[in-house]
Amino acid sequence: MPPRLSLRPIGRPGSLYIKAQGTQRTSVCFFCSLSARFSVQLDRRPRRKPRISRRLSSTVTTATHHAPTDTRKELENALLELQKHAANFVNLSRLQLALNGLRQQPGNESIRVAVLGLTTGSKSGQTAKQLLKLLLADPLKAEEEWEKEVDKHNLTQPMIIRVGADIPQDSTSVSVTKGSLLHEVNVSSATLNGHNLELLLMETNPFLSARELGALEGFENSVLVPTVDIPTSSTGRYTPITTPVHKALIVADGIMGAASIVSMPPLESRNVVAAAVNLPEYNPPDSSPLPFTPIDVGTASLGLGLVRKDLKDAIEFEHLWFRSNIPSLVEWLKADIMASPEGSTKPPLKELVGSLLRNTSLALEGEEARQLGSSLSSTSLPTSHKELQNSLDDWAESAHSELQEQLDLAFSSRRWRKLGWWKLFWRVDDVGMLTNDIISQRFLPRAERSAIFLAGRMKEAGFALGPFPNPVGQATDENGNNTKQGDSQETVPTIASWPVNIPNTRHYLQTETIPALQALAQKLTLQTLSTSGLTTALGVLVYLSTLTTTLYEAGAVAALGIVWSMRRMQRQWETARKFWEGKVREEGRKAVRGVEGVVGEALSQSQAIKEDKAAGQAEVSKAKELVEKAQEILGKLK
């Protein structure tokens, strides 16, 4: 797992300016808020209960005071239930950001805005930094230290800017975190202080077009959940982590940047994601239907420099400022982030929760449609799992009966009797042909055709079966007949959609056992003839070499050799025949059990898949109920 970031605020011990211990900030950094421990620490803070006199207390007042808190708590519980039961359909990073916002004080939630500079040109990163300075700069002050820090920062690494007056700053110092994972700067803005605003400045690659992306949810996730590379060691390795934000401002430069912005899919609300393109000297009409805000960073920077040098140029600064169209982005940034004294939830948090629930609902609808499409074929088929299981049992019984009956007929037939031991002298070359005919015609032909038919019924019923590798050099057609590669010019298929245990076993018997039996027959015949010839020659030699040896004695020597060799041939050949018979029967039983096991396993797996589908449908239904409940509570949130 990638290492988690520290749960404490990043880099507080190493800052140049340490805040007073008595001051507490309710804003949360980008990364600490993603951890559950920080939320627990917030919940563990001691809270003072208001002392209300019993005489002055009122049930109506109490109910009115706790209504927003109860609604937020209900929404938080609903989102936690959604995280528990629909983790595969919800964006967990955005969900955690929403939970952290709901746990904060109503009306004073921390709002995070990402300023993303498109890397479409060499000036895009510089344009994003200049725009950020223009949004936060105070024209009545000289250039501050944080502006210099932003100018010097390399956007290959993200930068965090916290806006607030909790840390007082002067013109000669700036609070910059040292030794932290990311570069952080604390900025004081006269118009944005006290609203818990945090900004993330970073570069991003051009987004895919709407046609290439194919879904709005993916675009929102890429913009509102940017990925930050965190260095994990001194070796230069980085760990990517997600940093969800409430709003995002995409900054581009020139014509190429404008083309990248135009190709992006449109969003429902411009208040959440906005785009700005630096187009110098371009003044579009007020009613121009552009999907982005054209700005002139150079003109705005020129006006800011003039007013900082001399306040007499304030009018010129105002003209240049409004000509650059920067005020529209300032209004966009300030919109909906102001703290509310009435305790109402900030609109960006509501937009975040609403967008999260909408995307989750779309993901659930897509999963429900996929499950419905996959189950339509199986629900409308006449063949059920029980019928197929009964068919498999009947097939296994008939296959075992066929194996026994057919092999009994084969090994008691006239063809098998032709291979008696004493007939080997003139039928030794027919051993292979006769045994091949027995295997081809008597080794489970009907069971193989029935297995193919059963596999077809399973495929029709929607059960997954196969594919299976076909035996090399031999294939089976749909009728179960054997075909050899030399019989036709067509290439034998290497896979089959039915169990091939029977043809595989037949192929093994024909290519492994029959040649061995043929070789043994030839060997025994040769040994018998050689031994008989040698003993006969020995008897003749003894008769001719000695005068006392009679013809009967010489014949006895020859007869002894012939009888011994014939007896050895009979014993070994009959043993080999019985062994081969048992081998064929055993391999046949193995083939039948193999087909039965493969088909039975496919039926069991398909049944388990159907049960998983049913469980998945129940999970989707429960998740949809949770989404509807959360949307209903969100509508009641103040």
Disulfide bonds with the S-S distance in Angstrom:
none
